[in-house]
Amino acid sequence: MKEEELVNCLAQLGNITRLRIFRLLVKAGKKGLSVGKIQEELNVPGSTLSHHLTKLSTLNLISQEREGRVLHCTANYKLLDNVISELKDQCCIGDEETNC
């Protein structure tokens, strides 16, 4: 993962509303949640939610799929794994005595 991609992902998740959305979608699993359910769970105005979902979707942190009139969102677990791995792989590199 390129540093710029990592920084962008972390920056987007650095916003409390986007972090709450992402965490909710991670908890929902592969089936994801509808936008309506996300709005209901987080009590976020529709226009605000749309803004934050667009930010997450633009970086591919979430995917969106329309089923009729319902828009479903799911977390991108592969990208999440890459972000975590990128941070974890750097753990204790300069410290031979520490077993991370």
C-alpha positions as CSV (number, residue, x, y, z in Angstrom):
1,M,0.0,0.0,0.0
2,K,1.3,3.4,-0.9
3,E,1.8,5.9,1.9
4,E,-0.5,8.4,0.2
5,E,-3.3,5.8,0.1
6,L,-2.7,4.9,3.7
7,V,-2.7,8.6,4.8
8,N,-6.0,9.2,2.8
9,C,-7.7,6.2,4.4
10,L,-6.6,7.2,7.9
11,A,-7.6,10.9,7.3
12,Q,-11.1,9.9,6.2
13,L,-11.5,7.6,9.2
14,G,-10.2,10.4,11.4
15,N,-13.6,12.1,11.2
16,I,-15.9,10.9,14.0
17,T,-19.0,10.5,11.8
18,R,-17.1,8.5,9.1
19,L,-15.5,6.4,11.8
20,R,-18.9,5.6,13.3
21,I,-20.3,4.7,9.8
22,F,-17.3,2.5,9.0
23,R,-17.4,0.7,12.4
24,L,-21.1,0.1,12.0
25,L,-20.5,-1.4,8.5
26,V,-17.6,-3.6,9.8
27,K,-19.9,-4.9,12.5
28,A,-22.6,-5.6,10.0
29,G,-20.4,-8.1,8.1
30,K,-20.5,-8.9,4.4
31,K,-24.2,-8.3,4.1
32,G,-23.7,-4.6,4.9
33,L,-26.5,-2.2,5.8
34,S,-28.9,0.0,3.9
35,V,-28.4,3.7,4.0
36,G,-31.7,4.0,5.8
37,K,-30.5,1.6,8.5
38,I,-27.2,3.5,8.9
39,Q,-29.1,6.7,9.3
40,E,-31.5,5.2,11.8
41,E,-28.6,3.7,13.8
42,L,-26.5,6.8,13.9
43,N,-29.2,9.5,13.9
44,V,-27.4,11.4,11.1
45,P,-29.3,13.8,8.8
46,G,-29.6,12.4,5.3
47,S,-27.6,15.1,3.5
48,T,-24.8,14.7,6.1
49,L,-24.8,10.9,5.8
50,S,-24.7,11.2,2.0
51,H,-21.6,13.4,2.2
52,H,-19.8,11.0,4.5
53,L,-20.7,7.9,2.5
54,T,-19.4,9.6,-0.6
55,K,-16.1,10.3,1.1
56,L,-15.7,6.7,2.2
57,S,-16.8,5.4,-1.1
58,T,-14.4,7.6,-3.1
59,L,-11.5,6.0,-1.3
60,N,-13.0,2.5,-1.7
61,L,-13.3,2.1,2.1
62,I,-16.9,1.1,1.4
63,S,-18.8,-0.2,-1.6
64,Q,-22.4,0.7,-2.4
65,E,-24.8,-1.4,-4.4
66,R,-28.3,-0.4,-5.4
67,E,-31.1,-3.0,-5.1
68,G,-34.2,-1.3,-6.5
69,R,-34.7,1.8,-4.3
70,V,-32.5,0.6,-1.5
71,L,-28.8,1.5,-1.4
72,H,-26.7,-1.1,0.5
73,C,-23.2,-0.3,1.9
74,T,-20.5,-2.7,2.9
75,A,-17.1,-2.2,4.3
76,N,-14.1,-3.1,2.1
77,Y,-12.5,-5.7,4.3
78,K,-9.6,-6.2,2.0
79,L,-8.6,-2.5,2.2
80,L,-9.2,-2.6,6.0
81,D,-6.8,-5.5,6.2
82,N,-4.2,-3.7,4.1
83,V,-4.4,-0.6,6.3
84,I,-4.0,-2.7,9.5
85,S,-1.2,-4.8,7.9
86,E,0.7,-1.6,6.8
87,L,0.6,-0.3,10.4
88,K,1.3,-3.6,12.0
89,D,4.2,-4.5,9.7
90,Q,6.1,-1.5,11.0
91,C,5.7,-2.6,14.6
92,C,9.0,-2.8,16.6
93,I,11.2,-2.8,13.4
94,G,14.0,-1.0,15.2
95,D,13.7,-2.9,18.5
96,E,15.1,-6.5,18.3
97,E,14.3,-7.1,22.0
98,T,10.6,-6.6,21.6
99,N,8.4,-9.4,20.4
100,C,5.3,-7.8,18.8
